[in-house]
Amino acid sequence: MDILEKIKNSKIEEVREKKALYPVSLLQKSPYFQSDCVSFSTYIKRPDKSGVIAEFKRKSPSEGFINQYASVEEISIGYMQSGASGLSVLTDEVYFGGSSKDLSIAREFNYCPILRKDFIVDEYQIIEARSIGADVILLIAEILTKEQIATLSRTAQNMGLEVLMELHSEEHIEKISDNVNVVGVNNRNLKNFSVDIKYSLDIFDKIPKDKVKISESGIKNASDMLTLYEKGYDGFLIGTQFMKSDNPVKACRSLIEEFEELKLSLAEVK
């Protein structure tokens, strides 16, 4: 059994336990159910933003703890002040050291789109995402059928949430539903954890033209970002690169500034 299948199975059990402890009627009492969501797809394409979705993560299955005691308040505020287009917050506890509380704290201190980065396998988790202040959910094509993605994305849209569908192979493209707002190409092979941004470059032209597109994982520098930008990607999800540094906010700001300089130089040449 590969790590993704292992996580999926544990998530199904986790959801079963949560349903018993926190019924939907309780989640729906959250004040976030009365608030409007911020558009993830719109912010990614805003010309005054960088397209960077800056991620807050404490650990990963492949590397263990990256930044165990990081402050979500401090880092999320710093990310947005640095010019990020949005935030991604890991809420899986077992494999990524995250929590729903991390996302709610980020929500409290930031007006921007926030992605709940987790392994969604049940409609209950979409209601939960709304209750903790998320604006967009992640659906991973590798662990969901085409029918499940259609159903879950429709549920999310009906609740005002946007949907990021993440794919890992060309065969997943046919799973993209009308209610998917953003398509993310994960450059990390979740079976063996190898990473190569060439995957994003190779698959780009096969993704429907009307979808906002982002590249995820393995983006190490502004040159990588420029290569993806020139190909046509609207955004870049970056987490480990920032969180492994001594100062994640400074790392984010420096990368965005360098990327903007490269884009300016490119425009001058053209």
Secondary structure, DSSP 8 states (H G I E B T S, - for coil): --HHHHHHHHHHHHHHHHHHHS-HHHHTTSGGGGS----HHHHHH-TTS--EEEEE-SEETTTEESSTT--HHHHHHHHHHTT-SEEEEE--STTT---HHHHHHHHHH--S-EEEES---SHHHHHHHHHHT-SEEEEEGGGS-HHHHHHHHHHHHHTT-EEEEEESSGGGGGG--TT--EEEEE-B-TTT--B-THHHHHHGGGS-TTSEEEEES---SHHHHHHHHHHT--EEEE-HHHHTSS-HHHHHHHHHHHHHHHHHHHHHH-
